[in-house]
Each structure stands twice: as C-alpha cells, then as structure tokens.
Amino acid sequence: MNAEHVFSIANLMALVGWLTLIFMGRHRWAHAFVSAAILPLLLSVLYTALLATHWGEIKGGFGSLAGVQALFSNEWLLLAGWVHYLAFDLFVGSWEVRDGQRHRISHLVMIPCLILTFLFGPAGLLAYAVVRTLALRKLPASELQSHA
C-alpha cells in the first residue's frame, strides 16, 4: 500500500466522521462512533503506526521552519502530519458537539462551526468559542451554575 492510498483511506474515515457529526450529531449512536473518540482514536493508531515505521527516515526537525519543511519532505511523514490534523480536528469537532449539547446550543447553530473546524481547524474552534460565549450569556445565572 502506498502513501497516496493510505491518504485516501484516512480522508474517507475523517469525512465519514464529519458527516456524522454534522448530520447526526444529536443521535446517541453518533456519540459512540465519533464523539466517544472511536474514529479519532483509529486515526491516532494510524498516525502512531506511520511514525513508528518511518521515523528512522527523518530529516529535519521541529526547531525551525526549515527543519519542519525538511521533515515533511518525506511523503510518509507528511502523511503522518496530515493524519495528525485529521485526528485532532475531528476530536475537537466531537467535543464541540458534546459541549454544545450540554449547553443546549441548537445543532443548526453548531453546523457552521463544525464545517469551519473541518476545513480550517482553529478558525472553527474560535467560531464555536464565540457561539458558546453568546449562548452562555443568554442563560440565566441559575442555569449556568447547574452546568458548571
């Protein structure tokens, strides 16, 4: 199996997870599949396997931008970096859904945040933080204390 094939499989896994969060995020089975971290953990297993099998091929490092560029010149380590993003962004998206449910934020309001997190990671987390802050300000103080 080549790096391109593994890349396609990892992307498909992540896409299935994101579609589940966006369209079925309120359903209990979706929690077991994505929100309970099954898919992010599977991607984490793939990431760890990629590192374990290709770390010996390392050039560069994390000490400078040029070092990171050299590190990612290896297609397998570049793929590991991509899978790292897929796993963490999906984990963050699943947290957003769980947290939004806990704070009774409408799932329709969550969808743009999830799409942003899927496409642009930290920008989606920032959008959710804004939505969450606005939603919590609308809750009465007694309601906030019961969620703390």
BELZIRA-V286775 format. One record per helix or strand of 3 or more residues. SS is the DSSP state (H for helix, E for strand). FROM is the first residue (numbers start at 0). TO is the last residue. If there is no record, write none. Layout:
SS/FROM/TO ; SS/FROM/TO
This chain:
H/2/23 ; H/27/34 ; H/37/56 ; H/64/70 ; H/74/101 ; H/106/119 ; H/121/137 ; H/140/146
